[in-house]
Amino acid sequence: MLHIIVLGSGAGGGFPQWNSNAPACRAARAGKIPSRSQASLAVSADGRHWFVLNASPDLRAQILATPELQAQEGVRSTPIQGVVLTNGEIDSITGLLTLREREPFRLYATSATLSQLDANPIFEAVNREIVPRLPLDGDVPIALPNKDGTPSGLTLTAFDVPGKAPLYAEHLPSQKGETIGLTLSDGRHSMVFLPACADLTPDIRARIRHADALFMEGTLWRDDEMIRAGLSPKTGLRMGHISMSGPDGIIAQLHDAPSHRIFIHINNSNPVLLPDSPERRMAEEAGWTIGEDGLHLTLGENS
């Protein structure tokens, strides 16, 4: 079986964002609608050995909220076997610093993302002798081992996705592998993880069609959302995100997506965060689940 836990479903800054006074953020602070930490998943084939997809700045709180990821043996231990990064954005890598307590696990990322970590000495706090950094280059399935070398039962395939460099590296030459998607499989069931995507290419759409579940970025409802709200001069595409709505949006393009189709990485400006909004209704009527922290999904449970 393929066990999946949504650790965080929000975009960078989470929801409510610390400096936002928008109505939805006020409602979340008041406990009227769910808060969301920054996007991350945990995946396992056996429900005991887990791999974390993207190490969000909220990782410590996410572990504390998820019994499956908490220490269960000895004085110190973790069921986390590895961390897989899809890019070098701040909201994907900062949680690595939470995992600096000399606890072994494997760290997987493309050479582009690993070079971004290498360039910042603060990440040397995650000791390379204890946490090996393993490159994910080439569209090749790899069997993920547990940290003791035994098979985890999971196969991982990383594939290139249209995107952009992290904000802090936009002034540098672009590198191949700056943004990737992931397919994880237990041999019978598979899921696709796309927390950032600027274009749904034919290759990406084919991977989605062959999966049993899709965890897809839902950063913005419309491409000019941040501009209209006066929050940013950038469109969604300029930030490396395809919007949910419109003729070229995710909902329209992925009408044939798997029945398990879940939006994550949802920005605090996105109206789907409001349960009674027309945008939320449109997304749900199209078969999409608006992801929330703590959502559990098990593929193969009834097969």
URSUL-V172312 format. One record per residue. N is the residue number from 0. RES is the residue in one small letter. SS is DSSP state (2 for helix, 1 for strand, 0 for the rest). BURIAL is + if it has 24 or more other ideal C-beta (glycine too) atoms within 12 Angstrom, else -. D_LAST is the distance of its C-alpha to the last C-alpha in Angstrom with 2 decimals. Layout:
{{N | RES | SS | BURIAL | D_LAST} {N | RES | SS | BURIAL | D_LAST}}
This chain:
{{0 | m | 0 | + | 9.16} {1 | l | 1 | + | 11.70} {2 | h | 1 | + | 13.76} {3 | i | 1 | + | 16.41} {4 | i | 1 | + | 19.46} {5 | v | 1 | + | 22.15} {6 | l | 1 | + | 25.30} {7 | g | 1 | + | 27.62} {8 | s | 0 | + | 27.45} {9 | g | 1 | + | 31.18} {10 | a | 0 | + | 33.33} {11 | g | 0 | + | 36.28} {12 | g | 0 | + | 38.34} {13 | g | 0 | + | 35.48} {14 | f | 1 | + | 35.80} {15 | p | 0 | + | 38.38} {16 | q | 0 | + | 40.28} {17 | w | 0 | - | 43.16} {18 | n | 0 | - | 45.93} {19 | s | 0 | + | 44.53} {20 | n | 0 | - | 46.13} {21 | a | 0 | + | 44.09} {22 | p | 2 | - | 43.16} {23 | a | 2 | + | 39.43} {24 | c | 2 | + | 40.29} {25 | r | 2 | - | 42.69} {26 | a | 2 | - | 40.06} {27 | a | 2 | + | 37.65} {28 | r | 2 | - | 40.48} {29 | a | 0 | - | 41.22} {30 | g | 0 | - | 37.65} {31 | k | 0 | - | 37.22} {32 | i | 0 | + | 34.26} {33 | p | 0 | + | 31.92} {34 | s | 0 | + | 33.35} {35 | r | 1 | + | 31.43} {36 | s | 0 | + | 31.99} {37 | q | 1 | + | 32.01} {38 | a | 0 | + | 28.89} {39 | s | 1 | + | 26.70} {40 | l | 1 | + | 23.08} {41 | a | 1 | + | 21.69} {42 | v | 1 | + | 18.68} {43 | s | 1 | + | 17.21} {44 | a | 0 | + | 14.69} {45 | d | 0 | - | 15.32} {46 | g | 0 | + | 16.62} {47 | r | 0 | + | 20.09} {48 | h | 0 | + | 21.49} {49 | w | 1 | + | 21.82} {50 | f | 1 | + | 23.25} {51 | v | 1 | + | 25.18} {52 | l | 1 | + | 25.48} {53 | n | 0 | + | 29.10} {54 | a | 0 | + | 31.43} {55 | s | 0 | + | 32.76} {56 | p | 0 | + | 36.09} {57 | d | 0 | + | 34.23} {58 | l | 2 | + | 32.19} {59 | r | 2 | + | 34.03} {60 | a | 2 | - | 33.38} {61 | q | 2 | + | 29.71} {62 | i | 2 | + | 29.37} {63 | l | 2 | - | 31.30} {64 | a | 0 | + | 28.96} {65 | t | 0 | + | 25.77} {66 | p | 2 | - | 25.70} {67 | e | 2 | + | 23.03} {68 | l | 2 | + | 25.73} {69 | q | 0 | - | 28.68} {70 | a | 0 | - | 30.70} {71 | q | 0 | - | 29.52} {72 | e | 0 | - | 31.68} {73 | g | 0 | - | 35.44} {74 | v | 0 | - | 37.97} {75 | r | 0 | - | 36.19} {76 | s | 0 | - | 32.69} {77 | t | 0 | + | 29.73} {78 | p | 0 | + | 26.00} {79 | i | 1 | + | 26.57} {80 | q | 1 | + | 26.51} {81 | g | 1 | + | 27.53} {82 | v | 1 | + | 28.42} {83 | v | 1 | + | 27.90} {84 | l | 0 | + | 30.40} {85 | t | 0 | + | 30.15} {86 | n | 1 | + | 33.88} {87 | g | 0 | + | 36.99} {88 | e | 0 | + | 37.39} {89 | i | 2 | + | 38.71} {90 | d | 2 | + | 35.65} {91 | s | 2 | + | 33.44} {92 | i | 2 | + | 35.61} {93 | t | 2 | + | 37.74} {94 | g | 2 | + | 35.22} {95 | l | 2 | + | 35.78} {96 | l | 2 | - | 39.04} {97 | t | 2 | + | 37.21} {98 | l | 2 | + | 35.71} {99 | r | 0 | - | 39.17} {100 | e | 0 | - | 39.56} {101 | r | 0 | - | 39.54} {102 | e | 0 | + | 35.84} {103 | p | 0 | + | 34.29} {104 | f | 0 | + | 31.45} {105 | r | 1 | + | 31.10} {106 | l | 1 | + | 32.02} {107 | y | 1 | + | 30.76} {108 | a | 1 | + | 32.50} {109 | t | 0 | + | 34.33} {110 | s | 2 | + | 37.92} {111 | a | 2 | + | 39.11} {112 | t | 2 | + | 37.47} {113 | l | 2 | + | 38.52} {114 | s | 2 | + | 42.06} {115 | q | 2 | + | 42.06} {116 | l | 2 | + | 41.16} {117 | d | 2 | - | 43.79} {118 | a | 0 | - | 46.40} {119 | n | 0 | - | 46.10} {120 | p | 2 | - | 47.36} {121 | i | 2 | - | 45.75} {122 | f | 2 | + | 42.41} {123 | e | 2 | - | 44.17} {124 | a | 2 | - | 43.63} {125 | v | 0 | + | 40.12} {126 | n | 0 | - | 41.58} {127 | r | 0 | - | 40.66} {128 | e | 0 | - | 41.27} {129 | i | 0 | - | 38.49} {130 | v | 0 | + | 36.23} {131 | p | 0 | - | 36.28} {132 | r | 1 | + | 36.04} {133 | l | 1 | + | 33.96} {134 | p | 1 | + | 34.30} {135 | l | 0 | + | 31.46} {136 | d | 0 | - | 33.45} {137 | g | 0 | - | 32.22} {138 | d | 0 | - | 29.00} {139 | v | 0 | - | 27.61} {140 | p | 0 | - | 24.22} {141 | i | 1 | + | 24.92} {142 | a | 1 | - | 22.98} {143 | l | 1 | + | 23.54} {144 | p | 1 | + | 25.03} {145 | n | 0 | + | 25.34} {146 | k | 0 | + | 28.98} {147 | d | 0 | - | 29.71} {148 | g | 0 | - | 28.67} {149 | t | 0 | - | 25.48} {150 | p | 1 | - | 22.38} {151 | s | 1 | + | 20.34} {152 | g | 1 | + | 17.31} {153 | l | 1 | + | 17.95} {154 | t | 1 | + | 19.67} {155 | l | 1 | + | 21.99} {156 | t | 1 | + | 23.76} {157 | a | 1 | + | 26.68} {158 | f | 1 | + | 28.27} {159 | d | 1 | + | 31.48} {160 | v | 0 | + | 31.58} {161 | p | 0 | + | 34.77} {162 | g | 0 | + | 36.18} {163 | k | 0 | + | 39.27} {164 | a | 0 | + | 40.84} {165 | p | 0 | + | 40.65} {166 | l | 2 | - | 43.41} {167 | y | 2 | - | 45.52} {168 | a | 2 | + | 45.39} {169 | e | 0 | - | 46.04} {170 | h | 0 | - | 49.61} {171 | l | 0 | - | 48.50} {172 | p | 0 | - | 47.70} {173 | s | 0 | - | 44.15} {174 | q | 0 | + | 41.87} {175 | k | 0 | + | 38.91} {176 | g | 0 | + | 35.70} {177 | e | 0 | + | 36.87} {178 | t | 1 | + | 33.67} {179 | i | 1 | + | 30.28} {180 | g | 1 | + | 26.66} {181 | l | 1 | + | 23.74} {182 | t | 1 | + | 20.44} {183 | l | 1 | + | 18.22} {184 | s | 1 | + | 15.32} {185 | d | 0 | + | 13.41} {186 | g | 0 | - | 13.43} {187 | r | 0 | - | 10.09} {188 | h | 0 | + | 10.29} {189 | s | 1 | + | 13.74} {190 | m | 1 | + | 16.05} {191 | v | 1 | + | 19.72} {192 | f | 1 | + | 22.38} {193 | l | 1 | + | 25.63} {194 | p | 0 | + | 27.91} {195 | a | 0 | + | 30.95} {196 | c | 0 | + | 31.48} {197 | a | 0 | + | 34.68} {198 | d | 0 | + | 33.52} {199 | l | 0 | + | 30.34} {200 | t | 0 | - | 31.31} {201 | p | 2 | - | 29.75} {202 | d | 2 | - | 28.21} {203 | i | 2 | + | 26.56} {204 | r | 2 | + | 25.31} {205 | a | 2 | - | 23.78} {206 | r | 2 | + | 21.92} {207 | i | 2 | + | 20.60} {208 | r | 2 | - | 19.50} {209 | h | 0 | - | 17.37} {210 | a | 0 | + | 15.61} {211 | d | 0 | + | 12.61} {212 | a | 1 | + | 14.99} {213 | l | 1 | + | 18.78} {214 | f | 1 | + | 21.14} {215 | m | 1 | + | 24.40} {216 | e | 1 | + | 27.96} {217 | g | 0 | + | 29.45} {218 | t | 0 | + | 32.84} {219 | l | 0 | + | 35.04} {220 | w | 0 | + | 34.90} {221 | r | 0 | + | 37.80} {222 | d | 0 | + | 39.49} {223 | d | 0 | - | 42.83} {224 | e | 2 | + | 41.47} {225 | m | 2 | + | 43.13} {226 | i | 2 | - | 46.39} {227 | r | 2 | - | 46.56} {228 | a | 0 | + | 46.04} {229 | g | 0 | - | 48.75} {230 | l | 0 | + | 46.50} {231 | s | 0 | - | 46.68} {232 | p | 0 | - | 48.48} {233 | k | 0 | - | 45.36} {234 | t | 0 | + | 42.86} {235 | g | 0 | + | 39.14} {236 | l | 2 | + | 39.30} {237 | r | 2 | - | 42.22} {238 | m | 2 | + | 40.07} {239 | g | 0 | + | 37.26} {240 | h | 0 | + | 34.96} {241 | i | 0 | + | 33.92} {242 | s | 0 | + | 34.05} {243 | m | 0 | + | 31.48} {244 | s | 0 | + | 33.75} {245 | g | 0 | - | 36.06} {246 | p | 0 | - | 35.77} {247 | d | 0 | - | 34.97} {248 | g | 0 | + | 32.79} {249 | i | 2 | + | 29.13} {250 | i | 2 | + | 28.10} {251 | a | 2 | - | 30.04} {252 | q | 2 | + | 29.00} {253 | l | 0 | + | 25.25} {254 | h | 0 | - | 24.67} {255 | d | 0 | - | 21.92} {256 | a | 0 | + | 20.17} {257 | p | 0 | + | 16.41} {258 | s | 0 | - | 15.41} {259 | h | 1 | + | 15.26} {260 | r | 1 | + | 18.97} {261 | i | 1 | + | 20.94} {262 | f | 1 | + | 24.67} {263 | i | 1 | + | 26.13} {264 | h | 0 | + | 29.64} {265 | i | 1 | + | 31.24} {266 | n | 0 | + | 35.02} {267 | n | 0 | + | 37.10} {268 | s | 0 | + | 38.85} {269 | n | 0 | + | 35.78} {270 | p | 2 | + | 36.05} {271 | v | 2 | + | 32.28} {272 | l | 2 | + | 32.69} {273 | l | 0 | + | 34.50} {274 | p | 0 | - | 32.13} {275 | d | 0 | - | 34.69} {276 | s | 0 | - | 35.59} {277 | p | 2 | - | 35.37} {278 | e | 2 | + | 33.76} {279 | r | 2 | + | 30.89} {280 | r | 2 | - | 30.49} {281 | m | 2 | - | 30.59} {282 | a | 2 | + | 27.87} {283 | e | 2 | - | 25.53} {284 | e | 2 | - | 26.37} {285 | a | 0 | + | 25.39} {286 | g | 0 | - | 21.83} {287 | w | 0 | + | 22.54} {288 | t | 1 | + | 21.98} {289 | i | 1 | + | 25.09} {290 | g | 0 | + | 23.95} {291 | e | 0 | + | 25.38} {292 | d | 0 | + | 25.90} {293 | g | 0 | + | 23.43} {294 | l | 0 | + | 20.45} {295 | h | 1 | + | 17.20} {296 | l | 1 | + | 13.94} {297 | t | 1 | + | 10.80} {298 | l | 1 | + | 8.52} {299 | g | 0 | + | 5.03} {300 | e | 0 | - | 5.82} {301 | n | 0 | - | 3.81} {302 | s | 0 | - | 0.00}}
